[in-house]
Structures are given as structure tokens and as C-alpha cells.
Amino acid sequence: MPDEIVTSLDTDRDATTVSLRGEVDVLTVDQVRVALEEALAARPREIVVDLRELTFIDSTGLGALIFGFQRARDTGIRFRLSGPSRPVHQILALSGLLEVVEVTP
């Protein structure tokens, strides 16, 4: 369902949280890219990508996370992933993303 909203943003003084839910794949990845770009534009001290409600992420979604991480790193913004489910954590681990991006429970 490409019309399904898979992202939301919550910004406070120091951090912007990008929450992902459902499935991030080729049909929904543009929403993730836009949300990450908006989060980066706010120039917070930290961007947290909340994965608690994410059930699946494909290679295009991983690419969007890598893009967000690299842009945040290049501008001095802390970037971390939070609360991935076991299946999503496994995908992140297999991709090698966990070797470079901080993940918190």
C-alpha cells in the first residue's frame, strides 16, 4: 500500500525523532528520505530513528538510513537507531549497519 504513512517526526529542543512503522521498502522509502532530510534541516543535536513499530526494511530503506547517518555525521549531529525488533535487528546486523551506527534498546 504505497499511500500508507510509515514515518512521523517529533522535534524538541535537542533531538528530532523519526519514527518508522510497518514496512519500509521501495514503495515507501521516499517518505523515509523526506523525513530524514527534514530532521537534518532542523539541525538538532541528535537524530533518533525509532524502529519499535517497524516490521520490515529492505535494501532501499537501509540505503536511506545510511544516507541519514552519513549526512548527520558530516554535520556533527549524533545519529542513532532505537528499539529495533528482533527481525529488523537481524536485517541491520546482516547489512553491516550495526558496525557503524549506534543502536539503543
Buried (B, 14 or more C-beta within 10 A) or exposed (E): EEEEEBBBBEBEEEBBBBBBBBBBBEBBBBBBBEBBEBBBEEEBEBBBBBBEBBEEBBEBBBBBBBBBBEBBEEEEBBBBBBBBBEEBBEBBEEBEBBEEBEBEE
